[in-house]
Amino acid sequence: MLQLSQFYKECHDLFCQQKTGQSHTVDIQADTAHLMKLIMAERNNYIQSGAFLQKLQYKFDQLLWTDEIEYIDRDDFPAADKQKIVDGLHKKNSLFGTYQKIFNLILPYIREVNQQENRPCKILEIAGGSGQLAFFLAKKAKIHSLNVEITSSDIVEHYVIESAKQANKSNSLVTFKQIDALSLDKLPKREYDLILNLHSLHHFSAEQLAKIFYGSQIIANKAFVAMDAYRGVRNLLFIGGSAFMQSMVTLNPMYAHDAWLSARKMYPQKLLEIIAKMACPDSHVNVTQPSIGLTALVIEPERR
């Protein structure tokens, strides 16, 4: 039975074959959209003409995916209720040690900047929500005597304002800014050393991800580092089940709703790797699995 990771690779190979001989003009978002249409078409071919087990596999993958928008991304959903969902995500990340995992990933970069370049490591978190990752990193930096300048950002003004208030109350040195993750290429070049994103990749379309990845390589000196869950049956059951239990305990059904949709929208690891390599052909792309259910994506710009 053809594995889905191999399927995505074959679709990318077919996309490259179709591009051969065409104009060399690069449109990252258009190319990514073309790839996604090709993937859907090829998946339908397997559903129609593949072996029985292949049909089941690809039909399930087709049914699993959804483009329904989570409450947290809806403009008509109250900001206060969005905050409750974000708070639920923070509790989950704390419980499962996700903040620590991403800190472990970026620690070598921070030490490289501190020790070899003798300056603070400038970190920008994008789509940061309530900024809890940034607060965690600031505390860890203090414990480990690391020199960092941390900025957390989000496009939602409410999150930025509330997080800034929390920073003032706790005397945190984290800075908060309202930044559109889709406009990173408009920021000053090499403004930051690290661009971080946690559990937000699935909130963006493939075309939007390509734009984010591309923009990150313009403003990052060292790397873009992201972590998210990946799509699959086990993750669907685990995320959905744990979110339901958490919602029952906290009386917050909105969190379970968004967690269920998010589990269906997660990107397969191979597809995430392909999108990153298409968007950043001159960068080094590395996709790993730091723990069961998680994908870690690191994109390092070409060293200048």
Secondary structure, DSSP 8 states (H G I E B T S, - for coil): ---HHHHHHHHHHHHHHHHTTS-----HHHHHHHHHHHHHHHHHHHHHHS-HHHHHHHHHHHHH------GGG-TTS-HHHHHHHHHHHHHHHHHTTHHHHHHHHHHHHHHHHHHHS-S-EEEEESS-TT-HHHHHHHHHHHHTT--EEEEEEES-HHHHHHHHHHHHHHT---EEEE--GGGGGGS-TT-EEEEEEES-GGGS-HHHHHHHHHHHHHHEEEEEEEEEE--SHHHHHHHHHHHHHHHHHHT-HHHHHHHHHHHHH---HHHHHHHHHHH-TTSEEEEE-SSTTEEEEEEE----
